[in-house]
Every structure is written in C-alpha cells, then in structure tokens.
C-alpha cells in the first residue's frame, strides 16, 4: 500500500510542475474541438482506439529507457502497474489530442 501512495505523491508532484504548460495546450484543444464540433462524430471510434493502442505500445517500450532502465529491470508488480498505467494515459491523451485533427482530415 505504501508503494501506491508513494507513486500517487510522485505523480502529483510531477503534475504540479507541468500545469503551466498543460493549460495552454488544453485551451487550444478546446478551441479546436469547438471549431470542429460537427465533424467530430464522423471520426470512427476504432480509429481513435487504434491511435491509443499504438501510442500505448510504443510508450511501454520507450518509457523505461527515459528513466535509465529497461523492461528487464521491472521485477515488482508495482513497476508493471505504473508502466502500464502511464502508457495507457499517454495513449488516451494522444487519441484525445489527435481527435480534432482526424476530424479535420475527414473533409
């Protein structure tokens, strides 16, 4: 239980430093979503899911190396849970950010 609490605290501390960069990104995303609101429904859910899965798979392979580690060093279940959670979050974030771009490409 301590490891989960520690991981949550670390994620919170990292997020505090990222908020100034995330607010403008969120604002631009909302504006683009509003501009394309009629086209958003035309984007297939399977395309968004494919983007999320692809980004998540790449993230599973890339994230350990960002911490000078490798998949072979993942020996504890909390390590795997953290890695898979981070990869899933990156996949969902990528799909959400690319959704209006995909809608604009629908024509």
C-alpha positions as CSV (number, residue, x, y, z in Angstrom):
1,X,0.0,0.0,0.0
2,X,2.9,2.3,0.8
3,X,4.2,2.0,-2.8
4,X,0.9,3.0,-4.3
5,X,0.7,6.1,-2.0
6,X,4.3,7.0,-2.9
7,X,3.5,6.6,-6.6
8,X,0.5,8.9,-6.3
9,X,2.5,11.5,-4.4
10,X,5.3,11.4,-7.1
11,X,2.7,11.8,-9.9
12,X,1.1,14.8,-8.1
13,X,4.5,16.5,-7.6
14,X,5.3,16.0,-11.3
15,X,1.9,17.3,-12.3
16,X,2.4,20.5,-10.3
17,X,5.4,21.4,-12.4
18,X,3.6,20.6,-15.7
19,X,0.4,22.6,-15.2
20,X,1.7,25.9,-16.6
21,X,2.5,24.0,-19.9
22,X,-0.7,22.0,-19.9
23,X,-3.2,24.9,-19.6
24,X,-2.4,26.5,-23.0
25,X,-2.5,23.0,-24.6
26,X,-5.9,22.4,-23.0
27,X,-7.2,25.8,-24.2
28,X,-6.0,25.2,-27.8
29,X,-7.6,21.7,-27.7
30,X,-10.9,23.1,-26.5
31,X,-10.9,25.8,-29.2
32,X,-10.2,23.3,-31.9
33,X,-12.8,20.9,-30.6
34,X,-15.4,23.7,-30.7
35,X,-14.5,24.7,-34.2
36,X,-14.8,21.1,-35.4
37,X,-17.7,20.0,-33.3
38,X,-19.8,19.0,-36.3
39,X,-17.1,16.8,-37.8
40,X,-16.1,15.1,-34.5
41,X,-18.8,12.5,-34.8
42,X,-17.6,11.4,-38.2
43,X,-14.3,10.1,-36.8
44,X,-14.7,6.4,-36.1
45,X,-14.1,5.1,-32.6
46,X,-12.0,2.3,-34.0
47,X,-9.5,4.9,-35.4
48,X,-9.2,6.6,-32.1
49,X,-8.8,3.3,-30.3
50,X,-6.1,2.3,-32.8
51,X,-4.2,5.5,-32.2
52,X,-4.5,5.0,-28.4
53,X,-3.3,1.4,-28.6
54,X,-0.4,2.2,-31.0
55,X,0.9,5.1,-28.8
56,X,0.5,2.9,-25.7
57,X,2.5,0.1,-27.2
58,X,5.3,2.5,-28.1
59,X,5.2,4.0,-24.7
60,X,5.6,0.6,-23.0
61,X,8.8,0.2,-24.9
62,X,10.0,3.8,-24.6
63,X,9.1,4.8,-21.0
64,X,11.6,2.6,-19.1
65,X,14.5,4.0,-21.1
66,X,13.6,7.5,-20.1
67,X,14.5,6.5,-16.5
68,X,17.8,4.8,-17.5
69,X,16.1,1.4,-17.1
70,X,14.8,-1.4,-19.2
71,X,11.9,-3.9,-19.3
72,X,14.2,-6.5,-17.8
73,X,14.5,-4.3,-14.6
74,X,10.8,-4.5,-14.0
75,X,10.7,-7.1,-11.2
76,X,7.9,-5.8,-9.0
77,X,4.2,-5.7,-9.8
78,X,4.0,-2.0,-8.9
79,X,6.6,-1.3,-11.6
80,X,4.5,-3.0,-14.2
81,X,1.3,-1.4,-12.9
82,X,2.9,2.0,-13.1
83,X,4.4,1.4,-16.6
84,X,1.1,0.1,-18.0
85,X,-0.9,3.0,-16.4
86,X,1.5,5.6,-17.8
87,X,1.4,4.0,-21.2
88,X,-2.4,3.9,-21.2
89,X,-2.6,7.5,-20.1
90,X,-0.3,8.6,-22.9
91,X,-2.4,6.6,-25.4
92,X,-5.6,8.1,-24.3
93,X,-4.1,11.6,-24.3
94,X,-2.7,11.1,-27.8
95,X,-6.1,9.9,-29.1
96,X,-7.9,12.9,-27.5
97,X,-5.3,15.4,-28.9
98,X,-5.5,13.9,-32.4
99,X,-9.3,13.6,-32.5
100,X,-9.9,17.1,-33.9
101,X,-7.0,16.7,-36.3
102,X,-8.6,13.5,-37.6
103,X,-11.9,15.2,-37.8
104,X,-10.4,18.0,-40.0
105,X,-8.9,15.4,-42.3
106,X,-12.4,13.8,-42.8
107,X,-13.1,16.6,-45.3
